[in-house]
Each structure stands twice: as C-alpha cells, then as structure tokens.
Amino acid sequence: MSLQKAQKKLQDVGFLDIPTDQVDYIKEINRLRKEKNAVILAHYYQVSEIQDIADFVGDSLALAQAAAKTDADMIVFAGVHFMAETAKILNPTKKVVLPDLKAGCSLAESAPTDKFEAFVNAHPDHVVVSYINTTADIKALTDIVCTSTNAEKIINSIPKDKPIIFAPDRNLGDWLIKKTGRDMLLWDGACYVHEAFSIDKILELAKEHPDAEIIAHPESRKHLLKVAKYVGSTSGLLNYVKESNAQEFIIATEVGILHKMQQEVPEKLLIPAPVEDSTCSCSECAYMKMNTMRKLYLCMKYEEPAIEIEEALRVKALKSIERMMEISK
C-alpha cells in the first residue's frame, strides 16, 4: 500500500479522532505489548515518554539490528517512516506499525526516486552507497546502505579503484571524503535539523562555557564540524559524553538525545547547540516529534498504520541492507 493510500485509509476511519481522554497510556501500552507480543523500538530523537517506555532505544544502525533479530509478532517503530520501512524490509512476515504515518524525513525527501535513478544510470561504473535515511525505492537502487555509525567502515570496504556515489546527505558525504580520502560523487541533499545550527551562536555559547566541549553529528555543516572537539553518530555522541573526562558539552544534534544522555551522565552539564532561528534554543525534528504516547497507544491497539512494501521492491532493497549488516559485524 502506498503512503498516500494508507494515509487516506486512516483519515476515512477517523483513526486519530478516536477519544482517549481517560486512557492510562503507560498501563495500556504495557498491557498491549504483552498481549500482542509486540516490541517497541524507539529512536533517540523521540519524546522522552516514548523513549522511557520503549523496549529498545538506539540510533539507526542499532534499531535496524534490533529489528532484524526480534522474535516479536509486531514491531512498533517509534521513529520516522524510513525506519519502519527498513524494519518491514527485514521482517516481511511480521506486522510493522508506525504511530504517525506522516512522520517523514527531510533527507529521504531530498532524493526523489526518478531523479536519483537517472543520476545512478548516468554513472553506471560507480558503487552506490546510500545513507539509511532513504526510502525503500532508493535502497533498491543502492549497492550498500550505511548509517553514520558505520559509514566510514563501509566506504573503506570498497576497493580503491571503484568510484563511489554517496547519497543523499552532502554534509555527511563531505565529512567522509575528508575521513577516508575517497573522491566521491555526492548527491545534493541535507537534514534540515542539522543544517539549522548557528556557528556564531555556538561560538558565543562556548565563550560563556569555556570548559565545554563542542560535539557534533556529521550531518552538520562543515564550518561547525571544524570547531567540534568530536564528530560522530548519534550513539557515538552518547558514548563520547559518557567516556570523556569533560563535565560540560555543547551538543549539535537533535535535542532528543539529551534525554538519554542526561540519564547516563546526570552529573554533567549538557547544553543543546543553538540554531539560527532566534525563537528556538535547540534543533528539533518536527517529524520525530509527531509521534506521541496517544498515537503509540492507538497504533498498538488497532495495529494501524501498518507498513506494507511490494515484495519485488522489498527484495531489491534488502540486498543493500544485508550488505551493510554483513560489513558491520
């Protein structure tokens, strides 16, 4: 079922208009999880209540790995659409549900299938490496999927005489070129969350907190990465804060990660990096925050919205994910 058809189906039945005023969400979600043998997978960027009730919280790679090995009958993916889609690619016989079907991704949207296919066809000698933040259609056109956690390892696994297309994040691609020395052909896409940070405000904040270390996700723009003490994936940033001797950090990634970080290091000062927009002190992904406890409860109760992928497409997309999983062992 296409995304558009699935959205219309939910609108027709008034799914999100179902009254839940008197529901004890924690109690009911726990009951439904046991009753339906469901597993709740949540990304670090989800609201704190969802992170706290999830069976597993992680970044894109860890969530894909968790989805691949679960024995649950139903996978409840508290993340965005491409993540739930990846879980379905890995688990064709399991039901995969997403609290809000409209929870998309600016990176995934930056690579339309028709334009990307033409781009790939114009460079037939290139190995295509795509970030996991892509649709199933793009994964089907990809040789190897990667995440920010394993991207450097993936690039280094490709023979040096093979030219590479990297998509869709130009910032991550540029960072990988510097890390690996490979001359890659980059698709021109970006994550609006990580492009929103203000380098001027971050440097001013650093003056106010001279002992704070600036750490950043590689989807951020290059001028920010140049001043960062550490650049790494979502899980990499979390581990760095735990292991570093520093007591203060300015963190340039989606603000949701601070919830888990603060649980891990309650004694340390964690400061969200400011953005260009003066009305906001941190960078939030509006798509990630579309999922709520109410929507989580409803999708578990009614097992909708369910992710469906045509089998021919799923099989094509699976190959690039399996190559990533093999290299990442």
C-alpha positions as CSV (number, residue, x, y, z in Angstrom):
1,M,0.0,0.0,0.0
2,S,1.4,3.4,-0.9
3,L,1.9,6.1,1.8
4,Q,-0.8,8.3,0.2
5,K,-3.4,5.4,0.2
6,A,-2.5,4.4,3.8
7,Q,-2.9,8.0,5.0
8,K,-6.3,8.2,3.3
9,K,-7.4,5.0,4.9
10,L,-6.6,6.3,8.3
11,Q,-8.4,9.6,7.6
12,D,-11.5,7.7,6.3
13,V,-11.9,5.7,9.5
14,G,-11.2,8.7,11.7
15,F,-8.3,6.9,13.3
16,L,-6.7,9.9,15.1
17,D,-10.1,11.2,16.2
18,I,-10.8,8.2,18.5
19,P,-11.3,9.6,22.0
20,T,-8.6,8.6,24.6
21,D,-9.1,11.2,27.3
22,Q,-9.4,8.6,30.1
23,V,-6.6,6.3,29.0
24,D,-3.7,5.4,31.2
25,Y,-1.2,5.3,28.4
26,I,1.6,3.6,30.3
27,K,-0.6,0.9,31.7
28,E,-2.4,0.2,28.4
29,I,0.8,0.2,26.3
30,N,2.4,-2.3,28.7
31,R,-0.8,-4.4,28.5
32,L,-0.9,-4.4,24.7
33,R,2.8,-5.1,24.4
34,K,2.4,-8.3,26.4
35,E,-1.0,-9.3,24.9
36,K,0.2,-8.8,21.3
37,N,3.8,-10.0,21.8
38,A,5.0,-6.6,20.5
39,V,8.3,-4.9,20.7
40,I,8.6,-1.1,20.9
41,L,11.7,0.3,19.1
42,A,12.4,4.0,19.6
43,H,14.9,6.4,18.2
44,Y,16.9,8.7,20.5
45,Y,15.1,11.7,18.9
46,Q,11.7,10.6,20.2
47,V,9.9,12.4,23.0
48,S,11.2,11.3,26.4
49,E,8.0,9.5,27.4
50,I,8.3,7.2,24.4
51,Q,12.0,6.6,25.0
52,D,11.2,5.6,28.6
53,I,8.6,3.1,27.7
54,A,10.4,1.5,24.7
55,D,11.9,-1.9,24.8
56,F,15.0,-0.6,22.9
57,V,16.3,2.9,22.2
58,G,19.0,3.4,19.7
59,D,20.3,5.0,16.5
60,S,19.5,3.9,13.0
61,L,22.1,1.1,12.9
62,A,21.2,-0.3,16.3
63,L,17.5,-0.1,15.6
64,A,17.9,-2.0,12.2
65,Q,20.0,-4.6,14.0
66,A,17.3,-4.9,16.8
67,A,14.6,-5.2,14.1
68,A,16.5,-7.9,12.3
69,K,16.7,-10.2,15.3
70,T,13.5,-9.7,17.2
71,D,11.1,-12.6,17.8
72,A,8.1,-10.3,18.5
73,D,5.0,-10.7,16.4
74,M,4.5,-7.0,16.0
75,I,7.2,-4.3,15.7
76,V,6.1,-0.9,16.9
77,F,8.5,1.6,15.4
78,A,8.6,4.9,17.3
79,G,10.7,6.8,14.7
80,V,10.1,8.0,11.2
81,H,8.8,6.3,8.1
82,F,12.1,5.2,6.5
83,M,13.0,3.4,9.8
84,A,9.7,1.5,10.0
85,E,10.1,0.7,6.3
86,T,13.6,-0.7,6.9
87,A,12.1,-2.9,9.7
88,K,9.5,-4.2,7.3
89,I,12.1,-5.0,4.6
90,L,13.9,-7.1,7.2
91,N,10.8,-8.7,8.6
92,P,8.3,-9.3,5.7
93,T,6.1,-11.7,7.7
94,K,5.8,-9.5,10.8
95,K,3.4,-6.6,11.3
96,V,5.2,-3.3,11.5
97,V,3.3,-0.3,12.7
98,L,4.3,3.4,13.0
99,P,2.5,5.8,15.4
100,D,2.1,8.5,12.7
101,L,2.4,7.7,9.1
102,K,3.2,11.3,8.2
103,A,6.4,11.2,10.3
104,G,8.8,11.6,7.3
105,C,12.4,12.7,6.9
106,S,13.8,15.7,5.0
107,L,16.8,13.7,3.9
108,A,14.7,10.9,2.5
109,E,12.5,13.5,0.7
110,S,15.6,15.1,-0.8
111,A,16.2,12.1,-3.1
112,P,13.2,11.6,-5.4
113,T,13.3,8.2,-7.0
114,D,13.1,9.2,-10.6
115,K,15.8,11.8,-10.4
116,F,18.1,9.6,-8.3
117,E,17.6,6.6,-10.7
118,A,18.6,8.9,-13.6
119,F,21.7,10.0,-11.7
120,V,22.7,6.5,-10.9
121,N,22.1,5.4,-14.5
122,A,24.3,8.3,-15.7
123,H,27.2,6.8,-13.7
124,P,27.0,3.0,-14.2
125,D,30.6,2.4,-13.1
126,H,30.0,3.8,-9.6
127,V,29.3,1.8,-6.4
128,V,26.2,3.4,-4.9
129,V,26.3,4.0,-1.1
130,S,23.1,5.4,0.4
131,Y,22.5,6.6,3.9
132,I,19.8,4.6,5.7
133,N,17.7,7.8,5.7
134,T,16.2,6.9,2.4
135,T,13.0,5.3,1.0
136,A,12.8,1.7,0.0
137,D,12.9,2.8,-3.6
138,I,16.3,4.4,-3.1
139,K,17.6,1.4,-1.2
140,A,16.6,-0.7,-4.2
141,L,18.9,1.4,-6.4
142,T,21.7,1.2,-3.9
143,D,24.6,-1.3,-3.6
144,I,25.3,-0.8,0.1
145,V,23.3,1.1,2.8
146,C,25.2,2.8,5.6
147,T,24.5,4.8,8.8
148,S,26.6,7.5,10.4
149,T,27.9,4.8,12.8
150,N,29.3,2.6,10.1
151,A,29.7,4.9,7.1
152,E,33.5,5.2,7.3
153,K,33.8,1.4,7.6
154,I,31.5,0.9,4.6
155,I,33.4,3.4,2.4
156,N,36.8,1.8,3.4
157,S,35.5,-1.6,2.4
158,I,35.1,-0.6,-1.2
159,P,38.1,-1.2,-3.5
160,K,40.0,2.0,-4.1
161,D,39.7,1.6,-7.9
162,K,35.9,1.7,-7.6
163,P,34.3,5.2,-7.9
164,I,31.5,5.9,-5.4
165,I,28.2,7.7,-5.4
166,F,27.2,8.8,-1.9
167,A,23.6,9.9,-1.2
168,P,21.7,11.7,0.0
169,D,23.5,13.8,2.7
170,R,26.1,16.1,1.2
171,N,27.4,17.1,4.6
172,L,28.0,13.5,5.8
173,G,29.5,12.8,2.3
174,D,31.9,15.7,2.6
175,W,32.9,14.6,6.0
176,L,33.5,11.1,4.8
177,I,35.7,12.3,1.9
178,K,37.9,14.0,4.5
179,K,38.0,11.0,6.7
180,T,38.6,8.3,4.1
181,G,40.4,10.3,1.3
182,R,38.0,8.9,-1.3
183,D,36.8,11.2,-4.0
184,M,33.1,10.5,-4.0
185,L,30.3,11.9,-6.2
186,L,27.8,13.4,-3.8
187,W,24.0,13.8,-4.1
188,D,22.9,17.2,-3.0
189,G,20.6,16.5,0.0
190,A,20.6,17.6,3.6
191,C,18.9,17.2,7.0
192,Y,17.2,20.5,7.9
193,V,17.7,19.8,11.6
194,H,21.5,19.6,11.4
195,E,21.7,22.5,8.9
196,A,19.9,24.8,11.4
197,F,22.7,25.3,13.9
198,S,24.2,28.8,14.2
199,I,28.0,28.7,14.3
200,D,28.1,32.3,15.6
201,K,25.8,31.5,18.5
202,I,27.6,28.2,19.2
203,L,30.9,30.1,19.5
204,E,29.3,32.7,21.7
205,L,28.0,30.0,23.9
206,A,31.5,28.4,24.0
207,K,32.8,31.7,25.4
208,E,30.2,31.6,28.2
209,H,31.2,27.9,28.9
210,P,35.0,27.8,28.2
211,D,35.3,24.3,29.6
212,A,32.6,22.9,27.4
213,E,33.5,20.6,24.5
214,I,31.6,21.1,21.3
215,I,30.5,17.8,19.8
216,A,28.5,17.4,16.6
217,H,26.8,15.0,14.3
218,P,28.4,14.7,10.8
219,E,25.2,15.7,9.1
220,S,26.0,19.2,10.3
221,R,27.7,21.8,8.0
222,K,31.4,21.7,7.6
223,H,32.2,25.0,9.4
224,L,30.6,23.5,12.6
225,L,32.5,20.3,12.2
226,K,35.8,22.2,12.0
227,V,35.3,23.6,15.5
228,A,33.9,20.4,17.1
229,K,36.1,18.5,19.5
230,Y,34.3,15.3,18.5
231,V,32.2,14.4,15.4
232,G,30.2,11.2,15.5
233,S,27.0,9.3,15.1
234,T,24.1,9.7,17.5
235,S,25.3,6.7,19.5
236,G,28.9,7.9,19.1
237,L,28.0,11.2,20.7
238,L,26.3,9.4,23.6
239,N,29.3,7.2,24.2
240,Y,31.7,10.2,23.9
241,V,29.8,12.1,26.6
242,K,29.9,9.0,28.9
243,E,33.6,8.4,28.4
244,S,35.0,11.9,28.2
245,N,36.6,13.5,31.3
246,A,34.9,16.8,30.4
247,Q,32.0,17.9,32.5
248,E,30.3,20.3,30.1
249,F,29.2,19.7,26.5
250,I,27.6,21.8,23.7
251,I,25.8,19.2,21.7
252,A,25.0,19.8,18.0
253,T,22.4,17.2,17.1
254,E,18.6,16.8,17.5
255,V,17.8,17.7,21.1
256,G,16.0,14.4,21.9
257,I,19.4,12.7,22.5
258,L,19.9,14.8,25.6
259,H,17.2,12.8,27.5
260,K,19.2,9.6,27.3
261,M,22.5,11.4,27.7
262,Q,21.3,13.0,31.0
263,Q,20.1,9.7,32.3
264,E,23.6,8.2,31.6
265,V,25.6,11.2,33.0
266,P,23.3,13.1,35.4
267,E,26.3,14.9,36.9
268,K,27.4,16.5,33.6
269,L,26.1,19.8,32.0
270,L,24.6,19.1,28.6
271,I,23.8,22.2,26.5
272,P,21.8,22.0,23.2
273,A,23.5,23.8,20.4
274,P,21.6,26.9,19.4
275,V,20.1,27.4,15.9
276,E,19.8,30.3,13.5
277,D,16.1,31.0,14.4
278,S,16.3,33.3,17.5
279,T,12.9,31.9,18.7
280,C,14.4,28.5,19.4
281,S,17.3,27.5,21.6
282,C,17.8,24.0,20.1
283,S,17.2,22.0,16.9
284,E,14.2,19.7,16.9
285,C,13.0,17.3,14.2
286,A,9.3,18.0,13.7
287,Y,8.9,14.6,12.1
288,M,10.3,12.7,15.0
289,K,8.1,14.7,17.4
290,M,4.9,13.8,15.5
291,N,4.8,10.5,17.5
292,T,3.1,10.8,20.8
293,M,2.0,8.5,23.6
294,R,-1.6,8.8,22.4
295,K,-0.6,7.8,18.8
296,L,1.6,5.0,20.2
297,Y,-1.3,3.6,22.2
298,L,-3.7,3.8,19.2
299,C,-1.3,2.1,16.7
300,M,-0.8,-0.8,19.2
301,K,-4.5,-1.2,19.9
302,Y,-5.7,-1.1,16.3
303,E,-2.4,-2.2,14.6
304,E,-2.5,0.7,12.2
305,P,-0.9,2.5,10.4
306,A,0.8,-0.7,9.1
307,I,3.8,-0.5,6.8
308,E,3.4,-2.5,3.6
309,I,6.0,-3.0,0.8
310,E,5.6,-4.7,-2.5
311,E,7.7,-7.9,-2.4
312,A,9.7,-7.2,-5.6
313,L,10.8,-3.9,-4.2
314,R,11.5,-5.3,-0.7
315,V,13.8,-8.0,-2.1
316,K,15.8,-5.4,-4.1
317,A,16.1,-3.1,-1.1
318,L,17.0,-5.9,1.2
319,K,20.2,-6.7,-0.7
320,S,21.8,-3.3,0.1
321,I,20.8,-3.6,3.8
322,E,22.2,-7.1,4.1
323,R,25.5,-5.9,2.7
324,M,25.6,-3.2,5.3
325,M,24.8,-5.7,8.1
326,E,27.5,-8.1,6.9
327,I,30.2,-5.4,6.8
328,S,29.1,-4.0,10.1
329,K,29.6,-7.3,12.0
